[in-house]
Amino acid sequence: MLLSGGLDSATAGAIAKHEGYDLYAISFSYGQRHSKELECARTVGEALGVARHEVVEFDLRKWGGSALTEDIDVPVDRDGAEMGLDIPITYVPARNTIFLSFALGYAEVVGADTIIIGANQLDYSGYPDCREEYLRAFENMANLATKASLEGRRFKIYAPLLHMSKAEIIRRGTELGVDYSITWSCYQGGDTPCGRCDSCILRAEGFRAAGRPDIR
């Protein structure tokens, strides 16, 4: 499972665990400004009881192209209409393709046939690599490109949150006992959520719509 330390990945992991999956987590230190999420990823992994947790390090700041990997201001104080106008500057070029490729190699080695990702395309995404058609395309590629698939172990990309609203995600996670106080959503660096970036705003709106307090 891809484990960022965020609300969505924690919930996807809880759903998968509830469904009987043994979890092997993979997280990434890629030069992101919000590296606090890696501390949270370790804590979330422990809470989920993952069998193994790998953190892969590489530096996407070498070419930037995103407010998360370059000295570009993260957008703040935007409403839903503004967020939906275009692909946001917080999009990291090819990030999910890179992440899923690492996860595919990891899965092939540990004997897994399912890669779990907390992608969501319903509650404002804007990111092209969070769409269902992209995930199905990657799944098709995985089953063409690996020794395991050619020998009969077919891979599945499992995105249990894909068509859920943020409020639905929070309600489901709460039912499964997810402790959202240990998750991290803010795009800004630092140890305290800014409350103003797109991710913080969407998180706050999700908790309001779910009728639950966000303790973090």
N, CA, C and O of each residue as an XYZ file, in Angstrom:
864
protein
N       0.836     -1.196      0.000
C       0.000      0.000      0.000
C       0.866      1.239      0.000
O       1.891      1.301      0.680
N       0.436      2.241     -0.784
C       1.087      3.543     -0.750
C       0.613      4.256      0.507
O      -0.586      4.464      0.694
N       1.559      4.633      1.371
C       1.205      5.249      2.645
C       1.885      6.606      2.768
O       3.094      6.687      2.985
N       1.096      7.677      2.629
C       1.651      9.027      2.690
C       1.623      9.607      4.093
O       2.348     10.558      4.385
N       0.790      9.043      4.969
C       0.568      9.655      6.267
C      -0.635     10.571      6.284
O      -0.957     11.173      7.308
N      -1.303     10.676      5.134
C      -2.472     11.536      5.024
C      -3.763     10.829      5.386
O      -3.791      9.622      5.627
N      -4.812     11.598      5.416
C      -6.144     11.108      5.770
C      -6.598      9.993      4.827
O      -7.103      8.961      5.270
N      -6.414     10.209      3.534
C      -6.919      9.252      2.557
C      -6.165      7.926      2.614
O      -6.784      6.862      2.621
N      -4.846      7.981      2.655
C      -4.090      6.726      2.655
C      -4.319      5.949      3.940
O      -4.352      4.719      3.917
N      -4.481      6.653      5.073
C      -4.777      5.969      6.338
C      -6.117      5.240      6.255
O      -6.255      4.118      6.743
N      -7.100      5.890      5.633
C      -8.423      5.274      5.507
C      -8.393      4.101      4.540
O      -8.992      3.060      4.811
N      -7.700      4.258      3.410
C      -7.582      3.155      2.455
C      -6.924      1.948      3.114
O      -7.339      0.810      2.896
N      -5.896      2.203      3.921
C      -5.242      1.111      4.627
C      -6.162      0.421      5.616
O      -6.152     -0.804      5.735
N      -6.963      1.214      6.329
C      -7.901      0.643      7.304
C      -8.958     -0.213      6.610
O      -9.332     -1.273      7.111
N      -9.436      0.253      5.455
C     -10.418     -0.519      4.693
C      -9.810     -1.846      4.245
O     -10.427     -2.902      4.380
N      -8.590     -1.774      3.708
C      -7.930     -2.990      3.226
C      -7.678     -3.971      4.367
O      -7.874     -5.177      4.212
N      -7.244     -3.450      5.509
C      -7.020     -4.320      6.668
C      -8.318     -4.983      7.094
O      -8.341     -6.178      7.389
N      -9.400     -4.212      7.127
C     -10.719     -4.738      7.497
C     -11.152     -5.840      6.535
O     -11.848     -6.776      6.928
N     -10.740     -5.725      5.276
C     -11.107     -6.718      4.260
C     -10.178     -7.923      4.256
O     -10.342     -8.834      3.444
N      -9.201     -7.932      5.161
C      -8.367     -9.123      5.318
C      -7.002     -9.077      4.668
O      -6.283    -10.076      4.671
N      -6.630     -7.942      4.112
C      -5.306     -7.834      3.501
C      -4.221     -7.763      4.564
O      -4.402     -7.126      5.602
N      -3.086     -8.419      4.304
C      -1.855     -8.176      5.050
C      -1.170     -6.993      4.377
O      -0.980     -6.992      3.161
N      -0.798     -5.989      5.163
C      -0.332     -4.734      4.585
C       1.188     -4.617      4.596
O       1.837     -4.804      5.625
N       1.734     -4.302      3.431
C       3.141     -3.961      3.265
C       3.171     -2.516      2.772
O       2.766     -2.225      1.647
N       3.650     -1.627      3.617
C       3.566     -0.194      3.308
C       4.817      0.301      2.602
O       5.917     -0.206      2.817
N       4.619      1.310      1.748
C       5.736      1.990      1.102
C       5.452      3.489      1.096
O       4.383      3.932      0.676
N       6.417      4.250      1.563
C       6.315      5.712      1.610
C       7.519      6.299      0.885
O       8.481      5.592      0.586
N       7.454      7.608      0.604
C       8.488      8.223     -0.236
C       8.949      9.553      0.334
O       8.149     10.433      0.653
N      10.259      9.671      0.452
C      10.898     10.948      0.759
C      11.471     11.466     -0.551
O      12.549     11.054     -0.977
N      10.734     12.379     -1.186
C      11.092     12.776     -2.547
C      11.459     14.254     -2.662
O      11.484     14.818     -3.756
N      11.740     14.867     -1.520
C      12.077     16.287     -1.527
C      10.876     17.165     -1.303
O      10.948     18.372     -1.535
N       9.761     16.591     -0.854
C       8.537     17.353     -0.630
C       8.718     18.328      0.531
O       9.383     18.020      1.520
N       8.118     19.502      0.395
C       8.233     20.503      1.456
C       7.502     20.058      2.721
O       7.889     20.443      3.824
N       6.457     19.256      2.573
C       5.679     18.799      3.723
C       6.184     17.434      4.207
O       5.430     16.462      4.268
N       7.476     17.387      4.547
C       8.089     16.128      4.957
C       7.543     15.615      6.283
O       7.782     14.465      6.652
N       6.813     16.459      6.998
C       6.139     16.040      8.227
C       5.268     14.811      7.981
O       5.042     14.012      8.889
N       4.781     14.664      6.746
C       3.898     13.543      6.449
C       4.602     12.203      6.638
O       3.945     11.195      6.896
N       5.932     12.177      6.515
C       6.646     10.913      6.688
C       6.633     10.453      8.138
O       6.542      9.254      8.403
N       6.721     11.382      9.079
C       6.581     11.019     10.492
C       5.209     10.417     10.737
O       5.065      9.418     11.442
N       4.203     11.048     10.141
C       2.842     10.549     10.304
C       2.661      9.198      9.619
O       1.926      8.344     10.114
N       3.325      9.003      8.486
C       3.222      7.723      7.783
C       3.740      6.588      8.666
O       3.144      5.512      8.715
N       4.836      6.829      9.352
C       5.372      5.787     10.241
C       4.380      5.482     11.370
O       4.164      4.322     11.721
N       3.781      6.538     11.933
C       2.824      6.355     13.020
C       1.569      5.642     12.542
O       1.057      4.751     13.220
N       1.073      6.037     11.367
C      -0.109      5.385     10.802
C       0.193      3.919     10.497
O      -0.634      3.045     10.757
N       1.371      3.652      9.949
C       1.754      2.270      9.650
C       1.754      1.401     10.896
O       1.290      0.261     10.871
N       2.277      1.950     11.987
C       2.271      1.210     13.250
C       0.848      0.953     13.729
O       0.530     -0.137     14.204
N      -0.010      1.973     13.600
C      -1.405      1.820     14.025
C      -2.131      0.759     13.198
O      -2.995      0.046     13.709
N      -1.774      0.663     11.925
C      -2.402     -0.325     11.044
C      -1.802     -1.716     11.212
O      -2.364     -2.698     10.729
N      -0.669     -1.803     11.891
C      -0.013     -3.088     12.081
C       0.572     -3.658     10.808
O       0.456     -4.855     10.547
N       1.214     -2.791      9.998
C       1.766     -3.261      8.732
C       2.863     -4.302      8.984
O       3.586     -4.239      9.978
N       2.964     -5.243      8.069
C       3.971     -6.298      8.197
C       5.379     -5.765      7.947
O       6.361     -6.272      8.491
N       5.451     -4.740      7.119
C       6.753     -4.162      6.748
C       6.492     -2.778      6.190
O       5.481     -2.545      5.526
N       7.407     -1.861      6.462
C       7.239     -0.496      5.977
C       8.566     -0.010      5.410
O       9.552      0.117      6.137
N       8.585      0.257      4.126
C       9.774      0.771      3.456
C       9.596      2.248      3.131
O       8.517      2.667      2.710
N      10.650      3.040      3.324
C      10.652      4.450      2.918
C      11.727      4.608      1.845
O      12.913      4.404      2.104
N      11.299      4.971      0.643
C      12.206      5.111     -0.500
C      12.587      6.580     -0.640
O      11.724      7.456     -0.583
N      13.877      6.851     -0.824
C      14.361      8.228     -0.912
C      14.869      8.545     -2.320
O      15.675      7.803     -2.882
N      14.395      9.643     -2.872
C      14.924     10.222     -4.112
C      14.529     11.686     -4.113
O      13.714     12.105     -3.291
N      15.086     12.464     -5.013
C      14.927     13.918     -4.919
C      14.297     14.499     -6.178
O      14.977     14.714     -7.181
N      12.990     14.751     -6.116
C      12.310     15.378     -7.248
C      12.516     16.889     -7.281
O      12.066     17.552     -8.215
N      13.184     17.436     -6.283
C      13.520     18.859     -6.319
C      14.554     19.161     -7.404
O      14.744     20.319     -7.775
N      15.208     18.143     -7.903
C      16.225     18.349     -8.940
C      15.641     19.042    -10.155
O      16.324     19.830    -10.808
N      14.371     18.753    -10.467
C      13.749     19.460    -11.594
C      12.481     20.208    -11.212
O      11.922     20.926    -12.041
N      12.018     20.059     -9.986
C      10.907     20.886     -9.512
C       9.634     20.670    -10.302
O       9.200     19.540    -10.525
N       9.037     21.793    -10.725
C       7.802     21.710    -11.497
C       6.550     21.653    -10.660
O       5.457     21.461    -11.192
N       6.688     21.818     -9.341
C       5.537     21.751     -8.441
C       5.805     22.619     -7.227
O       6.954     22.795     -6.821
N       4.755     23.157     -6.652
C       4.915     23.927     -5.414
C       5.348     23.036     -4.254
O       5.793     23.541     -3.224
N       5.224     21.729     -4.406
C       5.650     20.822     -3.342
C       7.124     20.476     -3.429
O       7.703     19.988     -2.458
N       7.746     20.722     -4.587
C       9.158     20.350     -4.764
C      10.007     21.513     -5.275
O      11.143     21.312     -5.706
N       9.469     22.709     -5.227
C      10.195     23.882     -5.728
C       9.774     25.089     -4.886
O       8.744     25.048     -4.213
N      10.554     26.142     -4.923
C      10.234     27.341     -4.152
C       9.170     28.172     -4.871
O       9.423     29.281     -5.341
N       7.977     27.593     -4.938
C       6.805     28.230     -5.523
C       5.758     28.299     -4.418
O       5.597     27.346     -3.656
N       5.054     29.408     -4.326
C       4.056     29.542     -3.273
C       2.932     28.524     -3.444
O       2.410     28.335     -4.542
N       2.573     27.879     -2.350
C       1.412     26.994     -2.331
C       0.148     27.856     -2.326
O       0.051     28.772     -1.509
N      -0.816     27.601     -3.198
C      -2.058     28.398     -3.208
C      -2.778     28.315     -1.860
O      -2.810     27.261     -1.225
N      -3.348     29.429     -1.441
C      -4.080     29.469     -0.167
C      -5.418     30.175     -0.340
O      -5.621     30.946     -1.278
N      -6.318     29.890      0.585
C      -7.611     30.573      0.708
C      -8.478     30.457     -0.555
O      -9.195     31.392     -0.910
N      -8.405     29.316     -1.218
C      -9.202     29.128     -2.432
C     -10.490     28.371     -2.094
O     -10.509     27.497     -1.228
N     -11.558     28.732     -2.801
C     -12.786     27.970     -2.633
C     -12.839     26.844     -3.667
O     -11.951     26.718     -4.510
N     -13.886     26.033     -3.587
C     -13.982     24.883     -4.469
C     -13.995     25.233     -5.938
O     -13.434     24.507     -6.758
N     -14.635     26.346     -6.279
C     -14.692     26.766     -7.680
C     -13.303     27.088     -8.211
O     -12.949     26.706     -9.326
N     -12.518     27.795     -7.400
C     -11.153     28.132     -7.811
C     -10.298     26.877     -7.939
O      -9.507     26.749     -8.873
N     -10.461     25.953     -6.997
C      -9.665     24.724     -7.034
C      -9.951     23.911     -8.287
O      -9.064     23.230     -8.803
N     -11.184     23.977     -8.780
C     -11.563     23.153     -9.913
C     -11.286     23.754    -11.270
O     -11.632     23.154    -12.287
N     -10.665     24.936    -11.316
C     -10.451     25.614    -12.600
C      -9.411     24.925    -13.468
O      -9.551     24.877    -14.690
N      -8.356     24.386    -12.835
C      -7.285     23.777    -13.617
C      -6.508     22.809    -12.734
O      -6.814     22.640    -11.554
N      -5.498     22.176    -13.324
C      -4.633     21.295    -12.539
C      -3.773     22.172    -11.643
O      -3.061     23.037    -12.152
N      -3.812     21.983    -10.324
C      -3.133     22.896     -9.409
C      -1.618     22.785     -9.470
O      -1.074     21.767     -9.898
N      -0.941     23.851     -9.034
C       0.518     23.899     -9.029
C       1.103     22.911     -8.020
O       2.307     22.655     -8.028
N       0.257     22.357     -7.152
C       0.720     21.328     -6.223
C       0.809     19.947     -6.881
O       1.278     18.997     -6.255
N       0.365     19.828     -8.130
C       0.577     18.590     -8.886
C       2.069     18.367     -9.059
O       2.789     19.265     -9.495
N       2.532     17.176     -8.719
C       3.947     16.816     -8.898
C       4.053     15.961    -10.149
O       3.443     14.893    -10.204
N       4.809     16.393    -11.163
C       4.862     15.669    -12.430
C       5.147     14.176    -12.262
O       6.170     13.776    -11.707
N       4.216     13.375    -12.756
C       4.334     11.909    -12.826
C       4.464     11.236    -11.463
O       4.905     10.089    -11.386
N       4.083     11.935    -10.374
C       4.341     11.383     -9.038
C       3.710     10.016     -8.815
O       4.390      9.095     -8.363
N       2.427      9.866     -9.121
C       1.811      8.567     -8.848
C       2.361      7.464     -9.738
O       2.394      6.302     -9.334
N       2.795      7.815    -10.946
C       3.427      6.818    -11.808
C       4.739      6.346    -11.195
O       5.046      5.154    -11.206
N       5.507      7.284    -10.663
C       6.760      6.930     -9.988
C       6.470      6.078     -8.756
O       7.091      5.035     -8.550
N       5.524      6.530     -7.942
C       5.193      5.810     -6.709
C       4.686      4.393     -7.007
O       5.127      3.421     -6.392
N       3.760      4.296     -7.953
C       3.187      2.987     -8.259
C       4.218      2.045     -8.868
O       4.132      0.831     -8.689
N       5.194      2.599     -9.589
C       6.249      1.758    -10.167
C       7.111      1.147     -9.065
O       7.441     -0.038     -9.115
N       7.471      1.953     -8.075
C       8.191      1.404     -6.930
C       7.336      0.350     -6.219
O       7.829     -0.716     -5.851
N       6.061      0.659     -6.032
C       5.174     -0.269     -5.330
C       5.015     -1.578     -6.102
O       4.905     -2.646     -5.501
N       5.003     -1.496     -7.415
C       4.879     -2.694     -8.233
C       6.089     -3.610     -8.041
O       5.936     -4.823     -7.896
N       7.294     -3.026     -8.039
C       8.490     -3.833     -7.792
C       8.468     -4.458     -6.405
O       8.815     -5.627     -6.234
N       8.060     -3.677     -5.424
C       7.935     -4.148     -4.042
C       6.938     -5.300     -3.963
O       7.209     -6.325     -3.336
N       5.781     -5.124     -4.605
C       4.743     -6.154     -4.592
C       5.232     -7.439     -5.239
O       4.963     -8.533     -4.743
N       5.942     -7.308     -6.336
C       6.417     -8.506     -7.031
C       7.359     -9.315     -6.146
O       7.323    -10.545     -6.153
N       8.200     -8.620     -5.387
C       9.186     -9.299     -4.546
C       8.548     -9.941     -3.314
O       8.910    -11.058     -2.945
N       7.596     -9.244     -2.670
C       7.016     -9.793     -1.430
C       5.856    -10.760     -1.700
O       5.309    -11.345     -0.766
N       5.485    -10.928     -2.962
C       4.447    -11.891     -3.306
C       3.035    -11.348     -3.270
O       2.073    -12.115     -3.242
N       2.901    -10.021     -3.271
C       1.572     -9.407     -3.258
C       0.987     -9.353     -4.668
O       1.718     -9.327     -5.658
N      -0.352     -9.337     -4.739
C      -1.000     -9.193     -6.046
C      -1.886     -7.951     -6.111
O      -2.545     -7.708     -7.122
N      -1.903     -7.166     -5.037
C      -2.752     -5.975     -4.979
C      -1.932     -4.785     -4.501
O      -1.184     -4.886     -3.528
N      -2.076     -3.661     -5.189
C      -1.454     -2.408     -4.762
C      -2.570     -1.467     -4.357
O      -3.456     -1.164     -5.156
N      -2.531     -1.005     -3.120
C      -3.586     -0.157     -2.559
C      -3.141      1.295     -2.603
O      -2.026      1.623     -2.197
N      -4.013      2.159     -3.095
C      -3.709      3.581     -3.192
C      -4.939      4.377     -2.743
O      -6.070      3.998     -3.045
N      -4.717      5.462     -2.032
C      -5.808      6.276     -1.525
C      -6.285      7.337     -2.492
O      -6.760      8.388     -2.063
N      -6.173      7.089     -3.786
C      -6.589      8.062     -4.800
C      -8.092      8.314     -4.713
O      -8.878      7.413     -4.420
N      -8.465      9.561     -4.975
C      -9.869      9.956     -4.926
C     -10.127     10.973     -6.026
O      -9.435     11.988     -6.106
N     -11.113     10.713     -6.872
C     -11.378     11.617     -7.991
C     -12.693     12.374     -7.848
O     -13.056     13.150     -8.732
N     -13.410     12.160     -6.751
C     -14.736     12.764     -6.617
C     -14.676     14.126     -5.931
O     -15.265     15.093     -6.415
N     -13.970     14.204     -4.811
C     -13.942     15.414     -3.999
C     -12.792     16.301     -4.449
O     -11.751     16.305     -3.792
N     -12.927     17.049     -5.530
C     -11.845     17.829     -6.113
C     -10.560     17.022     -6.152
O      -9.982     16.712     -5.111
N     -10.135     16.698     -7.299
C      -8.819     16.114     -7.426
C      -8.007     17.055     -8.278
O      -7.065     17.690     -7.804
N      -8.381     17.141     -9.553
C      -7.595     17.974    -10.448
C      -6.340     17.268    -10.917
O      -5.749     17.662    -11.922
N      -5.924     16.236    -10.209
C      -4.692     15.536    -10.557
C      -4.990     14.434    -11.573
O      -5.820     13.565    -11.303
N      -4.334     14.449    -12.733
C      -4.647     13.446    -13.749
C      -4.289     12.021    -13.323
O      -4.859     11.061    -13.841
N      -3.349     11.874    -12.384
C      -2.941     10.536    -11.972
C      -3.727     10.025    -10.766
O      -3.281      9.117    -10.065
N      -4.907     10.619    -10.530
C      -5.837     10.101     -9.521
C      -7.123      9.594    -10.171
O      -8.057      9.204     -9.471
N      -7.177      9.596    -11.488
C      -8.399      9.203    -12.190
C      -8.478      7.685    -12.371
O      -7.458      6.999    -12.440
N      -9.697      7.186    -12.446
C      -9.890      5.741    -12.611
C      -9.256      5.228    -13.895
O      -8.648      4.157    -13.899
N      -9.390      5.982    -14.993
C      -8.834      5.492    -16.256
C      -7.313      5.385    -16.192
O      -6.723      4.500    -16.813
N      -6.680      6.286    -15.443
C      -5.229      6.192    -15.265
C      -4.869      4.938    -14.471
O      -3.956      4.207    -14.855
N      -5.567      4.684    -13.380
C      -5.259      3.526    -12.535
C      -5.468      2.226    -13.292
O      -4.686      1.287    -13.139
N      -6.522      2.160    -14.114
C      -6.742      0.953    -14.908
C      -5.624      0.787    -15.949
O      -5.187     -0.331    -16.225
N      -5.173      1.897    -16.517
C      -4.083      1.825    -17.494
C      -2.801      1.328    -16.838
O      -2.072      0.524    -17.419
N      -2.525      1.811    -15.617
C      -1.325      1.335    -14.914
C      -1.464     -0.148    -14.587
O      -0.503     -0.907    -14.709
N      -2.642     -0.552    -14.177
C      -2.881     -1.962    -13.883
C      -2.617     -2.830    -15.117
O      -1.994     -3.887    -15.021
N      -3.096     -2.374    -16.269
C      -2.845     -3.111    -17.514
C      -1.359     -3.195    -17.806
O      -0.856     -4.247    -18.198
N      -0.655     -2.083    -17.613
C       0.789     -2.084    -17.826
C       1.480     -3.069    -16.887
O       2.362     -3.821    -17.303
N       1.069     -3.060    -15.604
C       1.686     -3.947    -14.616
C       1.559     -5.408    -15.023
O       2.448     -6.217    -14.758
N       0.457     -5.737    -15.663
C       0.230     -7.120    -16.057
C       0.850     -7.476    -17.398
O       0.742     -8.613    -17.859
N       1.499     -6.503    -18.021
C       2.289     -6.757    -19.225
C       3.786     -6.747    -18.928
O       4.574     -7.349    -19.658
N       4.169     -6.069    -17.865
C       5.576     -5.725    -17.681
C       6.315     -6.546    -16.628
O       7.509     -6.333    -16.419
N       5.639     -7.474    -15.962
C       6.281     -8.161    -14.845
C       6.371     -9.671    -15.066
O       5.512    -10.285    -15.699
N       7.426    -10.233    -14.529
C       7.617    -11.692    -14.574
C       6.470    -12.391    -13.850
O       5.951    -13.407    -14.311
N       6.080    -11.816    -12.688
C       5.018    -12.445    -11.897
C       3.724    -12.567    -12.690
O       3.061    -13.604    -12.649
N       3.364    -11.504    -13.417
C       2.099    -11.551    -14.157
C       2.167    -12.555    -15.302
O       1.179    -13.227    -15.597
N       3.300    -12.660    -15.933
C       3.444    -13.617    -17.028
C       3.428    -15.052    -16.525
O       3.138    -15.985    -17.275
N       3.745    -15.215    -15.241
C       3.716    -16.552    -14.642
C       2.393    -16.833    -13.937
O       2.237    -17.872    -13.295
N       1.425    -15.892    -14.058
C       0.089    -16.171    -13.555
C      -0.387    -15.352    -12.374
O      -1.554    -15.447    -11.995
N       0.496    -14.538    -11.774
C       0.050    -13.697    -10.659
C      -0.371    -12.341    -11.211
O       0.476    -11.493    -11.491
N      -1.671    -12.135    -11.367
C      -2.185    -10.905    -11.942
C      -2.264     -9.818    -10.879
O      -2.675    -10.074     -9.747
N      -1.871     -8.612    -11.247
C      -1.869     -7.495    -10.316
C      -3.151     -6.677    -10.428
O      -3.729     -6.528    -11.505
N      -3.577     -6.152     -9.277
C      -4.756     -5.291     -9.215
C      -4.370     -3.997     -8.506
O      -3.705     -4.026     -7.470
N      -4.789     -2.861     -9.068
C      -4.668     -1.579     -8.379
C      -5.991     -1.339     -7.671
O      -7.033     -1.209     -8.313
N      -5.943     -1.283     -6.361
C      -7.158     -1.161     -5.557
C      -7.219      0.229     -4.940
O      -6.381      0.591     -4.114
N      -8.220      1.004     -5.348
C      -8.413      2.375     -4.854
C      -9.789      2.461     -4.200
O     -10.738      2.919     -4.836
N      -9.918      2.034     -2.950
C     -11.245      1.932     -2.323
C     -11.951      3.259     -2.113
O     -13.160      3.284     -1.886
N     -11.210      4.373     -2.186
C     -11.814      5.686     -1.941
C     -12.179      6.429     -3.215
O     -12.646      7.566     -3.154
N     -11.977      5.814     -4.347
C     -11.996      6.520     -5.627
C     -13.261      7.335     -5.846
O     -13.192      8.454     -6.355
N     -14.413      6.793     -5.472
C     -15.688      7.451     -5.746
C     -16.399      7.918     -4.472
O     -17.620      8.078     -4.456
N     -15.629      8.132     -3.414
C     -16.201      8.584     -2.148
C     -15.927     10.069     -1.951
O     -14.873     10.564     -2.351
N     -16.865     10.781     -1.340
C     -16.616     12.169     -0.961
C     -15.708     12.184      0.264
O     -15.528     11.158      0.920
N     -15.136     13.348      0.572
C     -14.266     13.442      1.737
C     -15.039     13.110      3.008
O     -14.509     12.457      3.906
N     -16.283     13.555      3.086
C     -17.098     13.242      4.262
C     -17.344     11.735      4.374
O     -17.290     11.178      5.470
N     -17.612     11.083      3.257
C     -17.825      9.633      3.279
C     -16.562      8.901      3.703
O     -16.623      7.912      4.433
N     -15.419      9.389      3.243
C     -14.137      8.789      3.629
C     -13.946      8.889      5.140
O     -13.565      7.916      5.791
N     -14.211     10.061      5.685
C     -14.037     10.287      7.126
C     -15.002      9.438      7.935
O     -14.623      8.862      8.955
N     -16.244      9.357      7.486
C     -17.212      8.531      8.213
C     -16.796      7.065      8.201
O     -16.873      6.387      9.226
N     -16.357      6.577      7.052
C     -15.939      5.166      6.962
C     -14.704      4.915      7.821
O     -14.627      3.908      8.526
N     -13.744      5.826      7.760
C     -12.555      5.662      8.576
C     -12.868      5.678     10.056
O     -12.292      4.915     10.831
N     -13.780      6.549     10.444
C     -14.175      6.623     11.852
C     -14.823      5.318     12.298
O     -14.564      4.839     13.402
N     -15.661      4.745     11.445
C     -16.276      3.445     11.749
C     -15.218      2.373     11.975
O     -15.399      1.470     12.792
N     -14.109      2.482     11.241
C     -13.041      1.478     11.324
C     -11.992      1.831     12.379
O     -10.995      1.124     12.525
N     -12.213      2.915     13.107
C     -11.317      3.260     14.195
C     -10.073      4.021     13.800
O      -9.105      4.035     14.561
N     -10.057      4.662     12.628
C      -8.890      5.449     12.224
C      -8.728      6.650     13.164
O      -9.686      7.377     13.428
N      -7.532      6.842     13.651
C      -7.215      7.999     14.497
C      -6.693      9.107     13.584
O      -5.512      9.125     13.237
N      -7.559     10.014     13.203
C      -7.153     11.051     12.252
C      -6.224     12.093     12.872
O      -5.642     12.908     12.157
N      -6.084     12.071     14.194
C      -5.167     13.021     14.823
C      -3.713     12.722     14.491
O      -2.853     13.588     14.657
N      -3.424     11.508     14.023
C      -2.038     11.155     13.687
C      -1.756     11.319     12.194
O      -0.657     10.999     11.740
N      -2.722     11.808     11.428
C      -2.526     12.000      9.986
C      -2.142     13.448      9.686
O      -2.322     14.339     10.516
N      -1.614     13.662      8.491
C      -1.142     14.978      8.070
C      -1.674     15.277      6.682
O      -1.563     14.446      5.781
N      -2.251     16.459      6.501
C      -2.815     16.839      5.203
C      -2.193     18.094      4.613
O      -2.288     18.299      3.403
N      -1.565     18.937      5.408
C      -1.127     20.262      4.961
C       0.004     20.183      3.937
O       0.928     19.382      4.072
N      -0.088     21.035      2.905
C       0.939     21.094      1.870
C       2.135     21.971      2.257
O       3.207     21.862      1.662
N       1.949     22.829      3.243
C       3.032     23.700      3.658
C       4.024     22.925      4.521
O       3.662     21.922      5.136
N       5.274     23.388      4.569
C       6.230     22.795      5.485
C       5.935     23.239      6.903
O       5.096     24.112      7.124
N       6.615     22.648      7.858
C       6.425     23.032      9.245
C       5.729     21.960     10.042
O       5.408     20.891      9.523
N       5.496     22.251     11.312
C       4.921     21.266     12.221
C       3.462     21.536     12.562
O       2.832     20.741     13.259
N       2.919     22.651     12.079
C       1.536     23.009     12.375
C       0.767     23.212     11.073
O       1.226     23.970     10.218
N      -0.384     22.566     10.888
C      -1.156     22.754      9.656
C      -1.501     24.227      9.445
O      -1.863     24.926     10.391
N      -1.386     24.696      8.194
C      -1.627     26.112      7.915
C      -3.108     26.465      7.958
O      -3.471     27.598      8.275
N      -3.971     25.490      7.639
C      -5.405     25.746      7.610
C      -5.870     26.511      6.388
O      -7.058     26.811      6.268
N      -4.948     26.840      5.462
C      -5.304     27.708      4.337
C      -5.028     27.099      2.964
O      -5.598     27.549      1.970
N      -4.178     26.102      2.891
C      -3.895     25.489      1.587
C      -5.092     24.640      1.157
O      -5.981     24.354      1.959
N      -5.104     24.242     -0.118
C      -6.241     23.462     -0.635
C      -6.489     22.218      0.207
O      -7.633     21.898      0.530
N      -5.423     21.523      0.559
C      -5.578     20.268      1.282
C      -6.161     20.483      2.673
O      -7.023     19.721      3.111
N      -5.695     21.516      3.369
C      -6.251     21.834      4.691
C      -7.727     22.216      4.593
O      -8.542     21.801      5.417
N      -8.061     23.013      3.575
C      -9.446     23.457      3.407
C     -10.360     22.278      3.104
O     -11.448     22.177      3.671
N      -9.929     21.380      2.210
C     -10.744     20.217      1.867
C     -10.906     19.287      3.063
O     -11.968     18.696      3.260
N      -9.856     19.161      3.853
C      -9.947     18.344      5.059
C     -10.983     18.931      6.026
O     -11.847     18.217      6.535
N     -10.881     20.242      6.270
C     -11.812     20.894      7.197
C     -13.249     20.777      6.710
O     -14.157     20.518      7.500
N     -13.459     20.968      5.400
C     -14.810     20.858      4.852
C     -15.335     19.433      4.972
O     -16.524     19.220      5.213
N     -14.444     18.458      4.803
C     -14.841     17.061      4.932
C     -15.296     16.718      6.332
O     -16.302     16.033      6.515
N     -14.551     17.196      7.331
C     -14.953     16.923      8.716
C     -16.264     17.637      9.059
O     -17.109     17.088      9.765
N     -16.424     18.859      8.556
C     -17.686     19.569      8.804
C     -18.855     18.811      8.196
O     -19.889     18.629      8.839
N     -18.687     18.367      6.949
C     -19.769     17.644      6.274
C     -20.058     16.302      6.930
O     -21.189     15.817      6.908
N     -19.025     15.710      7.512
C     -19.209     14.431      8.201
C     -19.792     14.613      9.592
O     -20.186     13.640     10.235
N     -19.849     15.858     10.059
C     -20.383     16.138     11.391
C     -19.486     15.667     12.507
O     -19.949     15.265     13.574
N     -18.155     15.724     12.236
C     -17.196     15.257     13.234
C     -16.098     16.296     13.433
O     -15.725     16.986     12.484
N     -15.578     16.417     14.644
C     -14.470     17.356     14.882
C     -13.171     16.797     14.347
O     -12.948     15.587     14.370
N     -12.317     17.677     13.867
C     -10.988     17.269     13.399
C      -9.986     17.594     14.504
O      -9.618     18.753     14.700
N      -9.558     16.580     15.210
C      -8.587     16.772     16.296
C      -7.217     16.411     15.761
O      -6.961     15.257     15.420
N      -6.327     17.407     15.686
C      -4.993     17.124     15.167
C      -3.984     18.066     15.789
O      -2.795     17.989     15.481
